[in-house]
Amino acid sequence: FFIFIAIININLGILNLLPIPILDGGHIVFLSIEAIRRRPLSEKIIMISQKIGLAFILTVMIFVLYNDIMRIITNKPLF
């Protein structure tokens, strides 16, 4: 049981480091860009990219939920 919890925790940590702006990996990308440019990014650019990242994550979540619901309705096996 604890191994399963550990695997889930590690997977969440890895997913959190994806370079999508709303996640921690996106913040690392922003900090890297600011370090290379040696000046901060504008708030407008950060806000727009975070909105795009949120829209992307929500789109993926809706797509996965739709597929799961359709699998239940059509009674198709997982594999």
C-alpha positions as CSV (number, residue, x, y, z in Angstrom):
1,F,0.0,0.0,0.0
2,F,2.8,2.4,0.9
3,I,4.6,1.6,-2.3
4,F,1.5,2.6,-4.3
5,I,1.2,5.9,-2.4
6,A,5.0,6.6,-3.0
7,I,4.6,5.9,-6.7
8,I,1.6,8.3,-6.9
9,N,3.6,10.9,-5.0
10,I,6.6,10.6,-7.3
11,N,4.4,10.8,-10.4
12,L,2.7,14.0,-9.1
13,G,6.1,15.5,-8.5
14,I,7.2,14.7,-12.0
15,L,4.0,16.1,-13.6
16,N,4.4,19.2,-11.5
17,L,7.8,19.9,-13.1
18,L,6.4,19.9,-16.6
19,P,7.1,23.3,-18.3
20,I,3.5,24.3,-18.4
21,P,3.3,27.9,-17.1
22,I,0.8,27.4,-14.3
23,L,2.8,24.5,-12.8
24,D,6.2,24.7,-10.9
25,G,8.1,23.7,-14.1
26,G,6.6,26.8,-15.8
27,H,7.9,29.0,-13.0
28,I,11.3,27.4,-13.4
29,V,11.2,28.3,-17.1
30,F,10.2,31.9,-16.3
31,L,13.0,32.2,-13.9
32,S,15.5,30.8,-16.4
33,I,14.3,33.2,-19.1
34,E,14.7,36.1,-16.6
35,A,18.2,34.9,-15.7
36,I,19.2,34.8,-19.4
37,R,17.7,38.1,-20.2
38,R,18.8,39.7,-16.9
39,R,15.5,41.5,-16.6
40,P,12.1,40.4,-15.4
41,L,9.3,39.4,-17.8
42,S,6.3,41.7,-18.0
43,E,3.3,40.8,-15.9
44,K,1.2,40.7,-19.0
45,I,3.3,38.0,-20.7
46,I,3.2,35.9,-17.5
47,M,-0.5,36.3,-17.0
48,I,-1.3,35.4,-20.7
49,S,1.0,32.3,-20.6
50,Q,-0.6,31.2,-17.3
51,K,-4.0,31.5,-18.8
52,I,-2.9,29.4,-21.8
53,G,-1.4,26.8,-19.5
54,L,-4.6,26.6,-17.4
55,A,-6.7,26.3,-20.6
56,F,-4.4,23.5,-21.8
57,I,-4.6,21.6,-18.5
58,L,-8.4,22.0,-18.3
59,T,-8.7,20.8,-21.9
60,V,-6.7,17.7,-21.2
61,M,-8.7,17.0,-18.1
62,I,-12.0,17.3,-20.0
63,F,-10.7,15.1,-22.7
64,V,-9.7,12.4,-20.3
65,L,-13.0,12.6,-18.4
66,Y,-15.0,12.4,-21.6
67,N,-13.0,9.3,-22.7
68,D,-13.6,7.7,-19.3
69,I,-17.3,8.4,-19.4
70,M,-17.6,7.1,-23.0
71,R,-15.7,3.9,-22.0
72,I,-18.2,3.3,-19.2
73,I,-21.2,4.0,-21.5
74,T,-20.1,1.8,-24.4
75,N,-18.8,-0.9,-22.0
76,K,-15.4,-1.1,-23.8
77,P,-12.5,-2.8,-21.9
78,L,-9.6,-0.6,-20.9
79,F,-7.1,-2.6,-23.0
